[in-house]
Amino acid sequence: MTVTPLTNEQLVQLMAQEPDLLLLDVRTPQEYWGLGHIPGARLLPMHEIPEQMLTLSPEQKTVVICEHGVRSANASHYLAHNGFSALWNLTAGMAEWNGPRVFTSEEADSAPQ
């Protein structure tokens, strides 16, 4: 199985073309919430992937994201080695992401005050 490198511009296009695309953010919770994340991205810290892999679908088109592209490269290759077939690695990571970024969850935003 191969992992396709993906630029930020290509991710924007892919998100528009693939409504069921999984954005898998493998950073720490502190990075995910503190530095912001792409709206709709699922947080699954890299160290939790082996134990949580069964919660993912190997057939689902998945973009793996981290801060600079290194952890996501490692995580996406690990997933590919374990039978995941449609994987992309966001090579520049969130450090260079210039698209939408949120710092809260929709659940927190909609909770009664």
Order of alpha helices (4+ residues) and beta strands (2+ residues): beta-alpha-beta-alpha-beta-alpha-beta-alpha-beta-alpha
